[in-house]
Amino acid sequence: MPEDRGKANLLLRAVAKLMDFLLIAAVMQVIPQVGYLSGVVYLLISDGLFDGRSIGKKIIRLKVISVPGESSGTFRDSMIRNITLAAPLLLYKIPLFGWIFLVTALALEFLLMLGNEEGMRLGDDLAHTKVIEG
């Protein structure tokens, strides 16, 4: 039976991404020397793990798919769709500017999801992906 390809609930998407960011923050605290870059790398590739699911998406039962083919998201898709989040995270250590840039990027991506009929953010548009429940 085919999966429902409708857009994923935005609150569930936000919770899944928050879980991923909490994982990144935990690694950054435990291993500060490599945790920072490991977190950025994880963010870039995370949606290519587990058949198009980051750890947060796997827990919440969401999945990234390619559009229009509707195949599971790949590491390439993940890197393209998450560069809009990874770049601000990479710059967050710059005092004041980094935090402002990160918060602004996250807010912008969320607002774009809210305003898009398919719930797609800028990263989804760039990578030709969308997030579905399932």
RAFENVEN-V768543 format. One record per run of one state. SS is the DSSP state (H for helix, E for strand, - for the rest). FROM is the first residue (numbers start at 1). LEN is the number of residues. If there is no record, write none. Layout:
ss-><SS | SS>
from-><FROM | FROM>
len-><LEN | LEN>
This chain:
ss-><- | H | - | H | - | H | - | E | - | E | - | H | - | H | - | H | - | E | ->
from-><1 | 10 | 31 | 32 | 49 | 55 | 61 | 62 | 67 | 72 | 73 | 75 | 92 | 97 | 116 | 122 | 128 | 129 | 134>
len-><9 | 21 | 1 | 17 | 6 | 6 | 1 | 5 | 5 | 1 | 2 | 17 | 5 | 19 | 6 | 6 | 1 | 5 | 1>
